[in-house]
Each structure stands twice: as C-alpha cells, then as structure tokens.
Amino acid sequence: MNKTTSEIIMLAGTGASIIVDANSKTTSELIMIIGSIGKKNGHITIRNCNSKTTSELLMICRNYPDKITLDLTQ
C-alpha cells in the first residue's frame, strides 16, 4: 500500500530516515517531504531519480542537501 504525501510528511517529521520513489511523487511533493525531514534531522533517499530532469533535481536539493541521497542508478 503506497503512502500518501501527507503520511510520508508525518513519518518524516519523526526524524526517521525514509526512501521515496521519484516516480511516485512530484517535484513539489518531494520538496515538501524534504522540508519535514530537514527540520527533524532525518534523511531521505530518493530512488529512480533519472525520471526527474537535472533542473528538478537541483530544485529538490536546494534545501537540506546534506539530508538527501539521490539514486541515479538504473
């Protein structure tokens, strides 16, 4: 069962480290999730980053870049 963006934001707000599929979330949704992670010193790994443009990835990494791992493998 896939979690909604709101559910992921709540989980990220606990300070947990999470893994999210870039195919399942918009750039805006990922930025919102990262905002919650950064405030609680968690970490996010974003898989399937090749589905996003370089410009989108740069926007995603703008805030809390040290809390983000981009998985660019195929």
PQR file with spaces between the fields and no chain letter, atoms N, CA, C, O and H, PARSE charges and radii, in Angstrom:
ATOM       1  N    MET     1       0.842   -1.183    0.000 -0.4000 1.5000
ATOM       2  CA   MET     1       0.000    0.000    0.000 -0.0000 2.0000
ATOM       3  C    MET     1       0.886    1.245    0.000  0.5500 1.7000
ATOM       4  O    MET     1       1.701    1.430    0.904 -0.5500 1.4000
ATOM       5  N    ASN     2       0.729    2.072   -0.986 -0.4000 1.5000
ATOM       6  CA   ASN     2       1.514    3.302   -1.080 -0.0000 2.0000
ATOM       7  C    ASN     2       1.035    4.319   -0.059  0.5500 1.7000
ATOM       8  O    ASN     2      -0.163    4.454    0.185 -0.5500 1.4000
ATOM       9  H    ASN     2       0.067    1.922   -1.720  0.4000 1.0000
ATOM      10  N    LYS     3       1.965    5.019    0.524 -0.4000 1.5000
ATOM      11  CA   LYS     3       1.649    6.079    1.484 -0.0000 2.0000
ATOM      12  C    LYS     3       1.387    7.374    0.726  0.5500 1.7000
ATOM      13  O    LYS     3       2.015    7.652   -0.295 -0.5500 1.4000
ATOM      14  H    LYS     3       2.939    4.909    0.325  0.4000 1.0000
ATOM      15  N    THR     4       0.459    8.148    1.239 -0.4000 1.5000
ATOM      16  CA   THR     4       0.197    9.460    0.650 -0.0000 2.0000
ATOM      17  C    THR     4       1.336   10.402    1.029  0.5500 1.7000
ATOM      18  O    THR     4       2.122   10.117    1.932 -0.5500 1.4000
ATOM      19  H    THR     4      -0.051    7.922    2.069  0.4000 1.0000
ATOM      20  N    THR     5       1.409   11.511    0.332 -0.4000 1.5000
ATOM      21  CA   THR     5       2.433   12.508    0.653 -0.0000 2.0000
ATOM      22  C    THR     5       2.262   13.002    2.083  0.5500 1.7000
ATOM      23  O    THR     5       3.250   13.183    2.794 -0.5500 1.4000
ATOM      24  H    THR     5       0.771   11.742   -0.402  0.4000 1.0000
ATOM      25  N    SER     6       1.030   13.221    2.511 -0.4000 1.5000
ATOM      26  CA   SER     6       0.774   13.672    3.885 -0.0000 2.0000
ATOM      27  C    SER     6       1.275   12.657    4.906  0.5500 1.7000
ATOM      28  O    SER     6       1.851   13.031    5.928 -0.5500 1.4000
ATOM      29  H    SER     6       0.228   13.073    1.933  0.4000 1.0000
ATOM      30  N    GLU     7       1.058   11.380    4.630 -0.4000 1.5000
ATOM      31  CA   GLU     7       1.532   10.330    5.541 -0.0000 2.0000
ATOM      32  C    GLU     7       3.055   10.305    5.596  0.5500 1.7000
ATOM      33  O    GLU     7       3.639   10.150    6.669 -0.5500 1.4000
ATOM      34  H    GLU     7       0.590   11.076    3.799  0.4000 1.0000
ATOM      35  N    ILE     8       3.696   10.456    4.444 -0.4000 1.5000
ATOM      36  CA   ILE     8       5.162   10.461    4.402 -0.0000 2.0000
ATOM      37  C    ILE     8       5.705   11.672    5.151  0.5500 1.7000
ATOM      38  O    ILE     8       6.704   11.559    5.861 -0.5500 1.4000
ATOM      39  H    ILE     8       3.222   10.582    3.573  0.4000 1.0000
ATOM      40  N    ILE     9       5.065   12.821    5.005 -0.4000 1.5000
ATOM      41  CA   ILE     9       5.495   14.024    5.726 -0.0000 2.0000
ATOM      42  C    ILE     9       5.381   13.800    7.233  0.5500 1.7000
ATOM      43  O    ILE     9       6.266   14.206    7.986 -0.5500 1.4000
ATOM      44  H    ILE     9       4.253   12.913    4.429  0.4000 1.0000
ATOM      45  N    MET    10       4.299   13.157    7.679 -0.4000 1.5000
ATOM      46  CA   MET    10       4.148   12.856    9.109 -0.0000 2.0000
ATOM      47  C    MET    10       5.258   11.930    9.592  0.5500 1.7000
ATOM      48  O    MET    10       5.832   12.149   10.659 -0.5500 1.4000
ATOM      49  H    MET    10       3.580   12.828    7.067  0.4000 1.0000
ATOM      50  N    LEU    11       5.561   10.897    8.811 -0.4000 1.5000
ATOM      51  CA   LEU    11       6.630    9.960    9.180 -0.0000 2.0000
ATOM      52  C    LEU    11       7.984   10.658    9.183  0.5500 1.7000
ATOM      53  O    LEU    11       8.796   10.440   10.082 -0.5500 1.4000
ATOM      54  H    LEU    11       5.095   10.719    7.945  0.4000 1.0000
ATOM      55  N    ALA    12       8.225   11.488    8.190 -0.4000 1.5000
ATOM      56  CA   ALA    12       9.490   12.222    8.114 -0.0000 2.0000
ATOM      57  C    ALA    12       9.640   13.171    9.294  0.5500 1.7000
ATOM      58  O    ALA    12      10.754   13.435    9.746 -0.5500 1.4000
ATOM      59  H    ALA    12       7.565   11.665    7.460  0.4000 1.0000
ATOM      60  N    GLY    13       8.525   13.681    9.790 -0.4000 1.5000
ATOM      61  CA   GLY    13       8.538   14.591   10.925 -0.0000 2.0000
ATOM      62  C    GLY    13       8.979   13.951   12.228  0.5500 1.7000
ATOM      63  O    GLY    13       9.201   14.647   13.218 -0.5500 1.4000
ATOM      64  H    GLY    13       7.620   13.466    9.423  0.4000 1.0000
ATOM      65  N    THR    14       9.110   12.629   12.237 -0.4000 1.5000
ATOM      66  CA   THR    14       9.595   11.935   13.432 -0.0000 2.0000
ATOM      67  C    THR    14      11.114   11.899   13.478  0.5500 1.7000
ATOM      68  O    THR    14      11.698   11.531   14.497 -0.5500 1.4000
ATOM      69  H    THR    14       8.930   12.064   11.432  0.4000 1.0000
ATOM      70  N    GLY    15      11.753   12.280   12.381 -0.4000 1.5000
ATOM      71  CA   GLY    15      13.208   12.209   12.303 -0.0000 2.0000
ATOM      72  C    GLY    15      13.704   10.915   11.691  0.5500 1.7000
ATOM      73  O    GLY    15      14.909   10.666   11.640 -0.5500 1.4000
ATOM      74  H    GLY    15      11.278   12.579   11.554  0.4000 1.0000
ATOM      75  N    ALA    16      12.774   10.089   11.224 -0.4000 1.5000
ATOM      76  CA   ALA    16      13.146    8.814   10.610 -0.0000 2.0000
ATOM      77  C    ALA    16      13.825    9.038    9.262  0.5500 1.7000
ATOM      78  O    ALA    16      13.610   10.056    8.603 -0.5500 1.4000
ATOM      79  H    ALA    16      11.795   10.291   11.265  0.4000 1.0000
ATOM      80  N    SER    17      14.638    8.082    8.870 -0.4000 1.5000
ATOM      81  CA   SER    17      15.213    8.077    7.523 -0.0000 2.0000
ATOM      82  C    SER    17      14.246    7.324    6.627  0.5500 1.7000
ATOM      83  O    SER    17      13.765    6.251    6.992 -0.5500 1.4000
ATOM      84  H    SER    17      14.813    7.255    9.405  0.4000 1.0000
ATOM      85  N    ILE    18      13.958    7.881    5.455 -0.4000 1.5000
ATOM      86  CA   ILE    18      12.988    7.260    4.569 -0.0000 2.0000
ATOM      87  C    ILE    18      13.541    7.139    3.151  0.5500 1.7000
ATOM      88  O    ILE    18      14.492    7.820    2.768 -0.5500 1.4000
ATOM      89  H    ILE    18      14.348    8.752    5.159  0.4000 1.0000
ATOM      90  N    ILE    19      12.916    6.253    2.395 -0.4000 1.5000
ATOM      91  CA   ILE    19      13.249    6.050    0.982 -0.0000 2.0000
ATOM      92  C    ILE    19      11.973    6.306    0.186  0.5500 1.7000
ATOM      93  O    ILE    19      10.915    5.764    0.503 -0.5500 1.4000
ATOM      94  H    ILE    19      12.144    5.699    2.707  0.4000 1.0000
ATOM      95  N    VAL    20      12.081    7.137   -0.849 -0.4000 1.5000
ATOM      96  CA   VAL    20      10.922    7.501   -1.665 -0.0000 2.0000
ATOM      97  C    VAL    20      11.274    7.294   -3.135  0.5500 1.7000
ATOM      98  O    VAL    20      12.405    7.540   -3.555 -0.5500 1.4000
ATOM      99  H    VAL    20      12.941    7.578   -1.106  0.4000 1.0000
ATOM     100  N    ASP    21      10.297    6.843   -3.906 -0.4000 1.5000
ATOM     101  CA   ASP    21      10.465    6.652   -5.344 -0.0000 2.0000
ATOM     102  C    ASP    21      10.114    7.954   -6.063  0.5500 1.7000
ATOM     103  O    ASP    21       9.000    8.460   -5.927 -0.5500 1.4000
ATOM     104  H    ASP    21       9.379    6.644   -3.565  0.4000 1.0000
ATOM     105  N    ALA    22      11.050    8.487   -6.818 -0.4000 1.5000
ATOM     106  CA   ALA    22      10.828    9.745   -7.540 -0.0000 2.0000
ATOM     107  C    ALA    22       9.703    9.628   -8.564  0.5500 1.7000
ATOM     108  O    ALA    22       9.087   10.630   -8.927 -0.5500 1.4000
ATOM     109  H    ALA    22      11.954    8.075   -6.929  0.4000 1.0000
ATOM     110  N    ASN    23       9.434    8.415   -9.029 -0.4000 1.5000
ATOM     111  CA   ASN    23       8.347    8.221   -9.992 -0.0000 2.0000
ATOM     112  C    ASN    23       6.979    8.437   -9.367  0.5500 1.7000
ATOM     113  O    ASN    23       6.018    8.764  -10.064 -0.5500 1.4000
ATOM     114  H    ASN    23       9.934    7.601   -8.735  0.4000 1.0000
ATOM     115  N    SER    24       6.888    8.255   -8.051 -0.4000 1.5000
ATOM     116  CA   SER    24       5.581    8.296   -7.395 -0.0000 2.0000
ATOM     117  C    SER    24       5.231    9.660   -6.811  0.5500 1.7000
ATOM     118  O    SER    24       4.112    9.856   -6.337 -0.5500 1.4000
ATOM     119  H    SER    24       7.668    7.989   -7.485  0.4000 1.0000
ATOM     120  N    LYS    25       6.168   10.606   -6.837 -0.4000 1.5000
ATOM     121  CA   LYS    25       5.934   11.926   -6.244 -0.0000 2.0000
ATOM     122  C    LYS    25       6.359   13.023   -7.209  0.5500 1.7000
ATOM     123  O    LYS    25       7.326   12.879   -7.956 -0.5500 1.4000
ATOM     124  H    LYS    25       7.077   10.448   -7.222  0.4000 1.0000
ATOM     125  N    THR    26       5.616   14.119   -7.176 -0.4000 1.5000
ATOM     126  CA   THR    26       6.000   15.275   -7.988 -0.0000 2.0000
ATOM     127  C    THR    26       7.194   15.968   -7.328  0.5500 1.7000
ATOM     128  O    THR    26       7.525   15.700   -6.173 -0.5500 1.4000
ATOM     129  H    THR    26       4.830   14.236   -6.569  0.4000 1.0000
ATOM     130  N    THR    27       7.818   16.844   -8.068 -0.4000 1.5000
ATOM     131  CA   THR    27       8.934   17.616   -7.519 -0.0000 2.0000
ATOM     132  C    THR    27       8.475   18.419   -6.306  0.5500 1.7000
ATOM     133  O    THR    27       9.182   18.473   -5.300 -0.5500 1.4000
ATOM     134  H    THR    27       7.549   17.062   -9.007  0.4000 1.0000
ATOM     135  N    SER    28       7.316   19.033   -6.389 -0.4000 1.5000
ATOM     136  CA   SER    28       6.785   19.818   -5.266 -0.0000 2.0000
ATOM     137  C    SER    28       6.555   18.948   -4.034  0.5500 1.7000
ATOM     138  O    SER    28       6.849   19.363   -2.913 -0.5500 1.4000
ATOM     139  H    SER    28       6.742   18.989   -7.207  0.4000 1.0000
ATOM     140  N    GLU    29       6.031   17.751   -4.242 -0.4000 1.5000
ATOM     141  CA   GLU    29       5.797   16.840   -3.116 -0.0000 2.0000
ATOM     142  C    GLU    29       7.114   16.441   -2.460  0.5500 1.7000
ATOM     143  O    GLU    29       7.211   16.399   -1.234 -0.5500 1.4000
ATOM     144  H    GLU    29       5.791   17.414   -5.153  0.4000 1.0000
ATOM     145  N    LEU    30       8.124   16.150   -3.272 -0.4000 1.5000
ATOM     146  CA   LEU    30       9.430   15.784   -2.722 -0.0000 2.0000
ATOM     147  C    LEU    30      10.025   16.932   -1.915  0.5500 1.7000
ATOM     148  O    LEU    30      10.616   16.708   -0.859 -0.5500 1.4000
ATOM     149  H    LEU    30       8.045   16.184   -4.268  0.4000 1.0000
ATOM     150  N    ILE    31       9.873   18.149   -2.402 -0.4000 1.5000
ATOM     151  CA   ILE    31      10.389   19.318   -1.683 -0.0000 2.0000
ATOM     152  C    ILE    31       9.684   19.465   -0.330  0.5500 1.7000
ATOM     153  O    ILE    31      10.327   19.794    0.666 -0.5500 1.4000
ATOM     154  H    ILE    31       9.393   18.331   -3.260  0.4000 1.0000
ATOM     155  N    MET    32       8.375   19.227   -0.286 -0.4000 1.5000
ATOM     156  CA   MET    32       7.639   19.298    0.983 -0.0000 2.0000
ATOM     157  C    MET    32       8.115   18.222    1.959  0.5500 1.7000
ATOM     158  O    MET    32       8.280   18.488    3.149 -0.5500 1.4000
ATOM     159  H    MET    32       7.852   18.960   -1.095  0.4000 1.0000
ATOM     160  N    ILE    33       8.332   17.016    1.455 -0.4000 1.5000
ATOM     161  CA   ILE    33       8.817   15.918    2.302 -0.0000 2.0000
ATOM     162  C    ILE    33      10.194   16.262    2.854  0.5500 1.7000
ATOM     163  O    ILE    33      10.455   16.062    4.040 -0.5500 1.4000
ATOM     164  H    ILE    33       8.198   16.801    0.488  0.4000 1.0000
ATOM     165  N    ILE    34      11.069   16.771    2.010 -0.4000 1.5000
ATOM     166  CA   ILE    34      12.430   17.129    2.434 -0.0000 2.0000
ATOM     167  C    ILE    34      12.397   18.227    3.493  0.5500 1.7000
ATOM     168  O    ILE    34      13.215   18.222    4.413 -0.5500 1.4000
ATOM     169  H    ILE    34      10.858   16.933    1.046  0.4000 1.0000
ATOM     170  N    GLY    35      11.469   19.160    3.375 -0.4000 1.5000
ATOM     171  CA   GLY    35      11.336   20.204    4.388 -0.0000 2.0000
ATOM     172  C    GLY    35      11.058   19.622    5.757  0.5500 1.7000
ATOM     173  O    GLY    35      11.610   20.082    6.758 -0.5500 1.4000
ATOM     174  H    GLY    35      10.804   19.164    2.628  0.4000 1.0000
ATOM     175  N    SER    36      10.208   18.616    5.804 -0.4000 1.5000
ATOM     176  CA   SER    36       9.888   17.955    7.071 -0.0000 2.0000
ATOM     177  C    SER    36      11.082   17.170    7.598  0.5500 1.7000
ATOM     178  O    SER    36      11.350   17.169    8.799 -0.5500 1.4000
ATOM     179  H    SER    36       9.760   18.243    4.992  0.4000 1.0000
ATOM     180  N    ILE    37      11.792   16.509    6.706 -0.4000 1.5000
ATOM     181  CA   ILE    37      12.977   15.738    7.096 -0.0000 2.0000
ATOM     182  C    ILE    37      14.058   16.650    7.654  0.5500 1.7000
ATOM     183  O    ILE    37      14.653   16.348    8.688 -0.5500 1.4000
ATOM     184  H    ILE    37      11.575   16.510    5.730  0.4000 1.0000
ATOM     185  N    GLY    38      14.313   17.748    6.985 -0.4000 1.5000
ATOM     186  CA   GLY    38      15.370   18.665    7.404 -0.0000 2.0000
ATOM     187  C    GLY    38      15.137   19.257    8.778  0.5500 1.7000
ATOM     188  O    GLY    38      16.083   19.453    9.540 -0.5500 1.4000
ATOM     189  H    GLY    38      13.830   17.993    6.144  0.4000 1.0000
ATOM     190  N    LYS    39      13.890   19.542    9.101 -0.4000 1.5000
ATOM     191  CA   LYS    39      13.562   20.139   10.402 -0.0000 2.0000
ATOM     192  C    LYS    39      13.827   19.181   11.557  0.5500 1.7000
ATOM     193  O    LYS    39      14.112   19.616   12.673 -0.5500 1.4000
ATOM     194  H    LYS    39      13.121   19.383    8.481  0.4000 1.0000
ATOM     195  N    LYS    40      13.735   17.880   11.294 -0.4000 1.5000
ATOM     196  CA   LYS    40      13.907   16.880   12.353 -0.0000 2.0000
ATOM     197  C    LYS    40      15.199   16.087   12.214  0.5500 1.7000
ATOM     198  O    LYS    40      15.389   15.077   12.891 -0.5500 1.4000
ATOM     199  H    LYS    40      13.503   17.527   10.387  0.4000 1.0000
ATOM     200  N    ASN    41      16.088   16.545   11.333 -0.4000 1.5000
ATOM     201  CA   ASN    41      17.405   15.928   11.173 -0.0000 2.0000
ATOM     202  C    ASN    41      17.336   14.475   10.698  0.5500 1.7000
ATOM     203  O    ASN    41      18.171   13.654   11.078 -0.5500 1.4000
ATOM     204  H    ASN    41      15.934   17.366   10.782  0.4000 1.0000
ATOM     205  N    GLY    42      16.346   14.163    9.872 -0.4000 1.5000
ATOM     206  CA   GLY    42      16.249   12.833    9.276 -0.0000 2.0000
ATOM     207  C    GLY    42      17.054   12.773    7.987  0.5500 1.7000
ATOM     208  O    GLY    42      17.905   13.625    7.728 -0.5500 1.4000
ATOM     209  H    GLY    42      15.668   14.830    9.563  0.4000 1.0000
ATOM     210  N    HIS    43      16.776   11.761    7.188 -0.4000 1.5000
ATOM     211  CA   HIS    43      17.469   11.595    5.908 -0.0000 2.0000
ATOM     212  C    HIS    43      16.505   10.975    4.910  0.5500 1.7000
ATOM     213  O    HIS    43      15.650   10.171    5.279 -0.5500 1.4000
ATOM     214  H    HIS    43      16.085   11.069    7.398  0.4000 1.0000
ATOM     215  N    ILE    44      16.648   11.352    3.644 -0.4000 1.5000
ATOM     216  CA   ILE    44      15.826   10.777    2.585 -0.0000 2.0000
ATOM     217  C    ILE    44      16.719   10.257    1.471  0.5500 1.7000
ATOM     218  O    ILE    44      17.684   10.910    1.072 -0.5500 1.4000
ATOM     219  H    ILE    44      17.343   12.006    3.345  0.4000 1.0000
ATOM     220  N    THR    45      16.386    9.079    0.978 -0.4000 1.5000
ATOM     221  CA   THR    45      16.983    8.543   -0.241 -0.0000 2.0000
ATOM     222  C    THR    45      15.885    8.562   -1.293  0.5500 1.7000
ATOM     223  O    THR    45      14.801    8.016   -1.087 -0.5500 1.4000
ATOM     224  H    THR    45      15.603    8.549    1.302  0.4000 1.0000
ATOM     225  N    ILE    46      16.175    9.188   -2.406 -0.4000 1.5000
ATOM     226  CA   ILE    46      15.201    9.273   -3.490 -0.0000 2.0000
ATOM     227  C    ILE    46      15.672    8.345   -4.599  0.5500 1.7000
ATOM     228  O    ILE    46      16.722    8.559   -5.204 -0.5500 1.4000
ATOM     229  H    ILE    46      17.056    9.632   -2.573  0.4000 1.0000
ATOM     230  N    ARG    47      14.887    7.325   -4.852 -0.4000 1.5000
ATOM     231  CA   ARG    47      15.214    6.348   -5.896 -0.0000 2.0000
ATOM     232  C    ARG    47      14.608    6.770   -7.229  0.5500 1.7000
ATOM     233  O    ARG    47      13.696    7.595   -7.284 -0.5500 1.4000
ATOM     234  H    ARG    47      14.033    7.151   -4.361  0.4000 1.0000
ATOM     235  N    ASN    48      15.136    6.184   -8.299 -0.4000 1.5000
ATOM     236  CA   ASN    48      14.655    6.449   -9.665 -0.0000 2.0000
ATOM     237  C    ASN    48      14.729    7.926  -10.036  0.5500 1.7000
ATOM     238  O    ASN    48      13.817    8.466  -10.662 -0.5500 1.4000
ATOM     239  H    ASN    48      15.877    5.513   -8.254  0.4000 1.0000
ATOM     240  N    CYS    49      15.815    8.567   -9.647 -0.4000 1.5000
ATOM     241  CA   CYS    49      15.986   10.000   -9.921 -0.0000 2.0000
ATOM     242  C    CYS    49      16.147   10.303  -11.399  0.5500 1.7000
ATOM     243  O    CYS    49      16.005   11.455  -11.809 -0.5500 1.4000
ATOM     244  H    CYS    49      16.556    8.128   -9.138  0.4000 1.0000
ATOM     245  N    ASN    50      16.438    9.305  -12.198 -0.4000 1.5000
ATOM     246  CA   ASN    50      16.555    9.542  -13.638 -0.0000 2.0000
ATOM     247  C    ASN    50      15.214    9.936  -14.255  0.5500 1.7000
ATOM     248  O    ASN    50      15.164   10.397  -15.395 -0.5500 1.4000
ATOM     249  H    ASN    50      16.554    8.369  -11.865  0.4000 1.0000
ATOM     250  N    SER    51      14.130    9.755  -13.504 -0.4000 1.5000
ATOM     251  CA   SER    51      12.816   10.167  -14.005 -0.0000 2.0000
ATOM     252  C    SER    51      12.606   11.678  -13.878  0.5500 1.7000
ATOM     253  O    SER    51      11.643   12.217  -14.423 -0.5500 1.4000
ATOM     254  H    SER    51      14.171    9.380  -12.577  0.4000 1.0000
ATOM     255  N    LYS    52      13.500   12.359  -13.163 -0.4000 1.5000
ATOM     256  CA   LYS    52      13.422   13.814  -12.993 -0.0000 2.0000
ATOM     257  C    LYS    52      14.510   14.476  -13.835  0.5500 1.7000
ATOM     258  O    LYS    52      15.566   13.890  -14.073 -0.5500 1.4000
ATOM     259  H    LYS    52      14.283   11.921  -12.720  0.4000 1.0000
ATOM     260  N    THR    53      14.245   15.687  -14.277 -0.4000 1.5000
ATOM     261  CA   THR    53      15.258   16.431  -15.024 -0.0000 2.0000
ATOM     262  C    THR    53      16.332   16.931  -14.061  0.5500 1.7000
ATOM     263  O    THR    53      16.127   16.958  -12.847 -0.5500 1.4000
ATOM     264  H    THR    53      13.387   16.163  -14.084  0.4000 1.0000
ATOM     265  N    THR    54      17.465   17.320  -14.609 -0.4000 1.5000
ATOM     266  CA   THR    54      18.533   17.881  -13.776 -0.0000 2.0000
ATOM     267  C    THR    54      18.047   19.139  -13.071  0.5500 1.7000
ATOM     268  O    THR    54      18.382   19.360  -11.907 -0.5500 1.4000
ATOM     269  H    THR    54      17.631   17.298  -15.595  0.4000 1.0000
ATOM     270  N    SER    55      17.271   19.957  -13.748 -0.4000 1.5000
ATOM     271  CA   SER    55      16.722   21.172  -13.125 -0.0000 2.0000
ATOM     272  C    SER    55      15.832   20.827  -11.936  0.5500 1.7000
ATOM     273  O    SER    55      15.896   21.483  -10.897 -0.5500 1.4000
ATOM     274  H    SER    55      16.999   19.777  -14.694  0.4000 1.0000
ATOM     275  N    GLU    56      15.005   19.803  -12.091 -0.4000 1.5000
ATOM     276  CA   GLU    56      14.141   19.379  -10.982 -0.0000 2.0000
ATOM     277  C    GLU    56      14.971   18.875   -9.809  0.5500 1.7000
ATOM     278  O    GLU    56      14.673   19.185   -8.656 -0.5500 1.4000
ATOM     279  H    GLU    56      14.953   19.270  -12.935  0.4000 1.0000
ATOM     280  N    LEU    57      16.011   18.097  -10.101 -0.4000 1.5000
ATOM     281  CA   LEU    57      16.867   17.578   -9.031 -0.0000 2.0000
ATOM     282  C    LEU    57      17.594   18.705   -8.306  0.5500 1.7000
ATOM     283  O    LEU    57      17.760   18.650   -7.087 -0.5500 1.4000
ATOM     284  H    LEU    57      16.253   17.845  -11.038  0.4000 1.0000
ATOM     285  N    LEU    58      18.023   19.717   -9.036 -0.4000 1.5000
ATOM     286  CA   LEU    58      18.664   20.869   -8.399 -0.0000 2.0000
ATOM     287  C    LEU    58      17.689   21.597   -7.478  0.5500 1.7000
ATOM     288  O    LEU    58      18.074   22.041   -6.397 -0.5500 1.4000
ATOM     289  H    LEU    58      17.888   19.762  -10.025  0.4000 1.0000
ATOM     290  N    MET    59      16.438   21.722   -7.895 -0.4000 1.5000
ATOM     291  CA   MET    59      15.422   22.344   -7.038 -0.0000 2.0000
ATOM     292  C    MET    59      15.182   21.494   -5.791  0.5500 1.7000
ATOM     293  O    MET    59      15.050   22.028   -4.690 -0.5500 1.4000
ATOM     294  H    MET    59      16.125   21.361   -8.774  0.4000 1.0000
ATOM     295  N    ILE    60      15.127   20.183   -5.962 -0.4000 1.5000
ATOM     296  CA   ILE    60      14.909   19.269   -4.839 -0.0000 2.0000
ATOM     297  C    ILE    60      16.043   19.385   -3.831  0.5500 1.7000
ATOM     298  O    ILE    60      15.808   19.331   -2.624 -0.5500 1.4000
ATOM     299  H    ILE    60      15.234   19.749   -6.856  0.4000 1.0000
ATOM     300  N    CYS    61      17.259   19.543   -4.311 -0.4000 1.5000
ATOM     301  CA   CYS    61      18.442   19.574   -3.438 -0.0000 2.0000
ATOM     302  C    CYS    61      18.756   20.954   -2.874  0.5500 1.7000
ATOM     303  O    CYS    61      19.723   21.102   -2.128 -0.5500 1.4000
ATOM     304  H    CYS    61      17.449   19.587   -5.292  0.4000 1.0000
ATOM     305  N    ARG    62      17.983   21.939   -3.205 -0.4000 1.5000
ATOM     306  CA   ARG    62      18.260   23.306   -2.763 -0.0000 2.0000
ATOM     307  C    ARG    62      18.251   23.427   -1.241  0.5500 1.7000
ATOM     308  O    ARG    62      19.128   24.079   -0.674 -0.5500 1.4000
ATOM     309  H    ARG    62      17.197   21.818   -3.811  0.4000 1.0000
ATOM     310  N    ASN    63      17.286   22.816   -0.574 -0.4000 1.5000
ATOM     311  CA   ASN    63      17.192   22.874    0.885 -0.0000 2.0000
ATOM     312  C    ASN    63      17.624   21.537    1.483  0.5500 1.7000
ATOM     313  O    ASN    63      17.224   20.477    1.002 -0.5500 1.4000
ATOM     314  H    ASN    63      16.574   22.286   -1.035  0.4000 1.0000
ATOM     315  N    TYR    64      18.422   21.592    2.512 -0.4000 1.5000
ATOM     316  CA   TYR    64      18.900   20.413    3.242 -0.0000 2.0000
ATOM     317  C    TYR    64      19.619   19.399    2.349  0.5500 1.7000
ATOM     318  O    TYR    64      19.327   18.206    2.435 -0.5500 1.4000
ATOM     319  H    TYR    64      18.747   22.454    2.903  0.4000 1.0000
ATOM     320  N    PRO    65      20.546   19.834    1.496 -0.5600 1.5000
ATOM     321  CA   PRO    65      21.220   18.890    0.594  0.2800 2.0000
ATOM     322  C    PRO    65      21.978   17.792    1.332  0.5500 1.7000
ATOM     323  O    PRO    65      22.161   16.700    0.793 -0.5500 1.4000
ATOM     324  N    ASP    66      22.419   18.065    2.550 -0.4000 1.5000
ATOM     325  CA   ASP    66      23.154   17.052    3.310 -0.0000 2.0000
ATOM     326  C    ASP    66      22.238   15.965    3.861  0.5500 1.7000
ATOM     327  O    ASP    66      22.723   14.989    4.433 -0.5500 1.4000
ATOM     328  H    ASP    66      22.271   18.952    2.988  0.4000 1.0000
ATOM     329  N    LYS    67      20.937   16.112    3.703 -0.4000 1.5000
ATOM     330  CA   LYS    67      19.960   15.128    4.182 -0.0000 2.0000
ATOM     331  C    LYS    67      19.388   14.286    3.045  0.5500 1.7000
ATOM     332  O    LYS    67      18.469   13.495    3.253 -0.5500 1.4000
ATOM     333  H    LYS    67      20.543   16.905    3.238  0.4000 1.0000
ATOM     334  N    ILE    68      19.940   14.462    1.835 -0.4000 1.5000
ATOM     335  CA   ILE    68      19.371   13.839    0.640 -0.0000 2.0000
ATOM     336  C    ILE    68      20.402   12.954   -0.048  0.5500 1.7000
ATOM     337  O    ILE    68      21.551   13.350   -0.241 -0.5500 1.4000
ATOM     338  H    ILE    68      20.687   15.105    1.667  0.4000 1.0000
ATOM     339  N    THR    69      19.971   11.747   -0.417 -0.4000 1.5000
ATOM     340  CA   THR    69      20.758   10.882   -1.291 -0.0000 2.0000
ATOM     341  C    THR    69      19.938   10.662   -2.556  0.5500 1.7000
ATOM     342  O    THR    69      18.790   10.223   -2.493 -0.5500 1.4000
ATOM     343  H    THR    69      19.037   11.426   -0.261  0.4000 1.0000
ATOM     344  N    LEU    70      20.535   10.969   -3.702 -0.4000 1.5000
ATOM     345  CA   LEU    70      19.876   10.755   -4.987 -0.0000 2.0000
ATOM     346  C    LEU    70      20.382    9.452   -5.592  0.5500 1.7000
ATOM     347  O    LEU    70      21.583    9.281   -5.797 -0.5500 1.4000
ATOM     348  H    LEU    70      21.468   11.325   -3.753  0.4000 1.0000
ATOM     349  N    ASP    71      19.468    8.544   -5.872 -0.4000 1.5000
ATOM     350  CA   ASP    71      19.828    7.276   -6.506 -0.0000 2.0000
ATOM     351  C    ASP    71      19.668    7.445   -8.015  0.5500 1.7000
ATOM     352  O    ASP    71      18.552    7.501   -8.531 -0.5500 1.4000
ATOM     353  H    ASP    71      18.492    8.683   -5.705  0.4000 1.0000
ATOM     354  N    LEU    72      20.797    7.525   -8.712 -0.4000 1.5000
ATOM     355  CA   LEU    72      20.792    7.741  -10.159 -0.0000 2.0000
ATOM     356  C    LEU    72      21.047    6.452  -10.937  0.5500 1.7000
ATOM     357  O    LEU    72      21.245    6.489  -12.152 -0.5500 1.4000
ATOM     358  H    LEU    72      21.704    7.480   -8.294  0.4000 1.0000
ATOM     359  N    THR    73      21.042    5.318  -10.245 -0.4000 1.5000
ATOM     360  CA   THR    73      21.247    4.042  -10.926 -0.0000 2.0000
ATOM     361  C    THR    73      19.996    3.667  -11.701  0.5500 1.7000
ATOM     362  O    THR    73      18.900    4.158  -11.431 -0.5500 1.4000
ATOM     363  H    THR    73      20.881    5.288   -9.258  0.4000 1.0000
ATOM     364  N    GLN    74      20.189    2.789  -12.664 -0.4000 1.5000
ATOM     365  CA   GLN    74      19.038    2.367  -13.458 -0.0000 2.0000
ATOM     366  C    GLN    74      18.698    0.941  -13.197  0.5500 1.7000
ATOM     367  O    GLN    74      17.751    0.416  -13.782 -0.5500 1.4000
ATOM     368  H    GLN    74      21.080    2.390  -12.883  0.4000 1.0000
